[in-house]
Amino acid sequence: MSNPLRIAVVGSGIGVEHLKGYQELPELFDVKVLCDISLERALPVAEKYGIPKVAESFDEVCRRADIDVIDICTPPSFHQGQIQAALKAGKHVICEKPLLGSLAAADAVSRLANECGRQVMPIFQYRFGHGLQKLKHLVDQQLVGEAFVFNVDVAWWRDSEYYRNPWRGKRATELGGALLSQAIHAVDMVLYILGPAKSVFGWTRTRVNQIEVEDCVVITMEMADGSLGTISVTIGSLAEISRHRFTFRNVTAESNTEPYANSREPWAFTFNAAGNEKQVRDSLAQFKPGPERYAGQFDRFYQALRDGTELPVTLAAARAALEIVAATYHSSENNQPVTLPIGPDHPRYEGL
Ligand SMILES: NC(=O)c1ccc[n+]([C@@H]2O[C@H](COP(=O)([O-])OP(=O)(O)OC[C@H]3O[C@@H](n4cnc5c(N)ncnc54)[C@H](O)[C@@H]3O)[C@@H](O)[C@H]2O)c1
């Protein structure tokens, strides 16, 4: 493995946040190329962040021998083709959410990555906020007790201005709506803490904007561990919040409500005074914070590649989040609960 890892970032929208994340870790990463079909957009970004080369062609980036990892930050409908091309060119891949538009595509990419002996890491940067990481630490130490209920609110604001970007709001190019594009992080945070879901009942509606995809969603879920939960999503909320609340036998954990930072601190933890409070407090005192957001995910990616351990976000994790989306869409359309997992025989396997 080369040290630092040599990176090409593709797409200079959210790609800028990736550049900042890499530049926080200069010993681990060297961004050699910024690729974008719009040079007009890429050139000033490359100049601002000191990226030595700008490329218009994704294929040219794949052919370069001095790139180890291609980091894809293009609109969703390009992800599958670009991931596959990068893997075939022998590159590791990092790719923005939503990783892909179907469970079939996720399984195909997984097979190709295995054949090529390369890694694909989906982006879920919200995982690495210190509030959520503290809860994960307690879960991993098996201190929280049984999970009872979780409640999630994603109440954000997106108006017609946001949908002027032509790929947004259309099924063919955005692949889904508020659940897939905005609330997928919140869904991943639930699965990260509680593990797989067993059953999903959801309603999706388009009520806020004149778009093809959903912008209001309510989901009820039963998890494999028997716990129950709700997720509500809207992008019509003038007051923006994100909130996660997890109720376990020994711990109640409640996030802050900053819409785009609720996995970070502060979180409110309430302990079981008649149970293991001291153990939980002692364990929390030992929690060691790592870097957050994109730098947090990239830092852990580097360690995993170096040590041959599991990536901080796996393809299986992206598939599990996509499965909740597929199940919700299917449930809403058919007005019935969907039992997971969704495999090749299910009508929602090939497309969301
Ligand atoms: N993780 C997050 O919090 C987060 C936040 C915002 C966006 N995203 C995701 O990132 C992706 C990009 O979103 P965005 O907001 O940056 O979109 P955007 O439209 O602002 O930017 C996309 C960029 O990609 C370029 N591009 C388009 N097609 C290309 C191609 N074939 N090859 C190379 N460059 C190409 C465009 O010219 C543009 O500069 C989407 O999947 C989106 O859902 C994730």
The ligand as a MOL file (V3000), in Angstrom:
LIG
                    3D

  0  0  0     0  0            999 V3000
M  V30 BEGIN CTAB
M  V30 COUNTS 44 48 0 0 0
M  V30 BEGIN ATOM
M  V30 1 N -22.8690 12.5700 2.4730 0
M  V30 2 C -23.5170 13.7090 2.4050 0
M  V30 3 O -23.8370 14.3270 3.4320 0
M  V30 4 C -23.8620 14.2800 1.0690 0
M  V30 5 C -24.1910 15.6410 0.9450 0
M  V30 6 C -24.4790 16.1440 -0.3290 0
M  V30 7 C -24.4680 15.3130 -1.4350 0
M  V30 8 N -24.1820 13.9900 -1.2670 0 CHG=1
M  V30 9 C -24.1760 13.0780 -2.4240 0
M  V30 10 O -23.0530 13.3750 -3.2440 0
M  V30 11 C -23.3770 13.1630 -4.6110 0
M  V30 12 C -23.1400 14.4640 -5.3930 0
M  V30 13 O -23.9910 15.4530 -4.8830 0
M  V30 14 P -23.6500 17.0230 -5.0230 0
M  V30 15 O -24.5780 17.7200 -4.1090 0
M  V30 16 O -22.2040 17.2520 -4.9000 0 CHG=-1
M  V30 17 O -24.1050 17.2700 -6.5460 0
M  V30 18 P -23.6800 18.4800 -7.4940 0
M  V30 19 O -24.5790 18.4290 -8.6640 0
M  V30 20 O -23.5920 19.7430 -6.6960 0
M  V30 21 O -22.1830 18.1480 -7.9220 0
M  V30 22 C -21.8760 17.0260 -8.7060 0
M  V30 23 C -20.6190 17.3400 -9.5150 0
M  V30 24 O -20.3100 16.1800 -10.2880 0
M  V30 25 C -19.9800 16.5850 -11.6170 0
M  V30 26 N -20.3010 15.4740 -12.5180 0
M  V30 27 C -21.5320 15.0880 -12.9630 0
M  V30 28 N -21.4150 13.9900 -13.7240 0
M  V30 29 C -20.0920 13.6640 -13.7580 0
M  V30 30 C -19.3600 12.6260 -14.3760 0
M  V30 31 N -19.9770 11.7000 -15.1010 0
M  V30 32 N -18.0250 12.5960 -14.1970 0
M  V30 33 C -17.3950 13.5420 -13.4620 0
M  V30 34 N -18.0450 14.5570 -12.8630 0
M  V30 35 C -19.3860 14.6090 -12.9890 0
M  V30 36 C -20.8240 17.8170 -11.8700 0
M  V30 37 O -20.2900 18.6330 -12.8920 0
M  V30 38 C -20.7840 18.4990 -10.5010 0
M  V30 39 O -19.6940 19.3920 -10.3670 0
M  V30 40 C -24.8190 12.6870 -4.6350 0
M  V30 41 O -24.8600 11.2940 -4.6660 0
M  V30 42 C -25.3840 13.2200 -3.3370 0
M  V30 43 O -26.4840 12.4760 -2.8460 0
M  V30 44 C -23.8610 13.4790 -0.0550 0
M  V30 END ATOM
M  V30 BEGIN BOND
M  V30 1 1 1 2
M  V30 2 2 2 3
M  V30 3 1 2 4
M  V30 4 1 4 5
M  V30 5 2 4 44
M  V30 6 2 5 6
M  V30 7 1 6 7
M  V30 8 2 7 8
M  V30 9 1 8 9
M  V30 10 1 8 44
M  V30 11 1 9 10
M  V30 12 1 9 42
M  V30 13 1 10 11
M  V30 14 1 11 12
M  V30 15 1 11 40
M  V30 16 1 12 13
M  V30 17 1 13 14
M  V30 18 2 14 15
M  V30 19 1 14 16
M  V30 20 1 14 17
M  V30 21 1 17 18
M  V30 22 2 18 19
M  V30 23 1 18 20
M  V30 24 1 18 21
M  V30 25 1 21 22
M  V30 26 1 22 23
M  V30 27 1 23 24
M  V30 28 1 23 38
M  V30 29 1 24 25
M  V30 30 1 25 26
M  V30 31 1 25 36
M  V30 32 1 26 27
M  V30 33 1 26 35
M  V30 34 2 27 28
M  V30 35 1 28 29
M  V30 36 1 29 30
M  V30 37 2 29 35
M  V30 38 1 30 31
M  V30 39 2 30 32
M  V30 40 1 32 33
M  V30 41 2 33 34
M  V30 42 1 34 35
M  V30 43 1 36 37
M  V30 44 1 36 38
M  V30 45 1 38 39
M  V30 46 1 40 41
M  V30 47 1 40 42
M  V30 48 1 42 43
M  V30 END BOND
M  V30 END CTAB
M  END
